[in-house]
């Protein structure tokens, strides 16, 4: 015998999964808000430590003193580590492109 599937009545439907997902999203957002000052402080400590590195040490990890200064001057809502990774990526990509151009030009 075939079972007939009845459409869900929005007034009597089980809303538990929806409420659980909403609660998880709210908790995640609140956690970010509460932990944000600690994250900013840790990022700024890292920038201060990087500022103490020598130019050679900074070069070894693929960044410059100017990159550190730019990342340290970034707005508080911007993660300076992402800023530094982007600067490093752009520099490596430009150097690779330049090597390829000189190799194909010869």
Phi, psi and omega per residue, in radians:
X1 nan 2.423 -3.127
X2 -1.455 2.366 3.058
X3 -1.498 2.403 3.105
X4 -1.641 2.219 3.127
X5 -1.571 2.122 3.137
X6 -1.576 2.460 3.071
X7 -1.151 2.557 -3.133
X8 -1.286 2.370 3.048
X9 -1.470 2.144 -3.088
X10 -1.059 -0.378 -3.136
X11 -1.435 -0.422 -3.096
X12 -1.987 -0.021 -3.109
X13 -1.146 2.629 3.120
X14 -1.308 2.055 -3.101
X15 -1.755 0.165 -3.080
X16 -0.995 -0.856 -3.133
X17 -1.079 -0.681 -3.140
X18 -1.138 -0.786 3.133
X19 -1.155 -0.652 3.127
X20 -1.137 -0.741 3.111
X21 -1.142 -0.702 3.115
X22 -1.123 -0.718 3.133
X23 -1.132 -0.736 3.109
X24 -1.073 -0.750 3.125
X25 -1.118 -0.726 3.112
X26 -1.122 -0.767 3.138
X27 -1.106 -0.706 3.124
X28 -1.112 -0.742 3.106
X29 -1.121 -0.748 3.113
X30 -1.126 -0.661 3.122
X31 -1.090 -0.747 3.108
X32 -1.076 -0.726 -3.126
X33 -1.130 -0.761 -3.098
X34 -1.209 -0.691 -3.077
X35 -1.504 -0.148 -3.079
X36 -0.997 -0.829 3.138
X37 -1.031 -0.677 3.118
X38 -1.168 -0.667 3.113
X39 -1.137 -0.742 3.114
X40 -1.108 -0.763 -3.140
X41 -1.091 -0.737 3.122
X42 -1.131 -0.687 3.114
X43 -1.121 -0.716 -3.135
X44 -1.200 -0.626 3.064
X45 -1.089 -0.725 3.103
X46 -1.078 -0.733 3.119
X47 -1.092 -0.690 3.110
X48 -1.139 -0.678 3.107
X49 -1.168 -0.735 3.119
X50 -1.129 -0.593 3.125
X51 -1.126 -0.414 3.130
X52 -1.472 -0.191 3.126
X53 -1.191 2.676 3.038
X54 -1.332 2.873 3.110
X55 -1.054 -0.628 3.127
X56 -1.155 -0.745 3.124
X57 -1.114 -0.727 3.103
X58 -1.117 -0.704 3.120
X59 -1.107 -0.647 3.131
X60 -1.067 -0.562 3.126
X61 -1.694 0.068 2.989
X62 1.531 0.342 3.096
X63 -2.241 2.922 3.137
X64 -2.036 2.964 3.093
X65 -1.092 -0.619 3.090
X66 -1.122 -0.633 3.077
X67 -1.085 -0.744 -3.138
X68 -1.128 -0.745 3.133
X69 -1.116 -0.718 3.122
X70 -1.142 -0.751 3.140
X71 -1.151 -0.649 3.134
X72 -1.202 -0.491 -3.139
X73 -1.526 -0.025 -3.127
X74 -1.137 2.704 3.082
X75 -1.026 2.734 -3.070
X76 -1.116 -0.452 -3.117
X77 -1.477 0.017 3.105
X78 -1.796 2.251 3.117
X79 -1.307 2.043 -3.094
X80 -1.115 -0.445 3.125
X81 -1.172 -0.633 3.074
X82 -1.150 -0.703 3.111
X83 -1.033 -0.809 -3.133
X84 -1.155 -0.725 3.115
X85 -1.093 -0.678 3.128
X86 -1.140 -0.764 3.121
X87 -1.081 -0.745 3.124
X88 -1.115 -0.779 3.133
X89 -1.068 -0.802 -3.124
X90 -1.087 -0.709 3.139
X91 -1.150 -0.773 3.133
X92 -1.146 -0.690 3.141
X93 -1.147 -0.731 3.116
X94 -1.131 -0.714 3.133
X95 -1.153 -0.716 3.119
X96 -1.129 -0.738 3.124
X97 -1.100 -0.707 3.130
X98 -1.147 -0.726 3.097
X99 -1.075 -0.727 3.140
X100 -1.151 -0.689 3.133
X101 -1.144 -0.722 3.137
X102 -1.246 -0.556 3.123
X103 -1.214 -0.719 -3.124
X104 -1.386 -0.364 3.125
X105 -1.334 -0.417 -3.087
X106 -1.373 nan nan
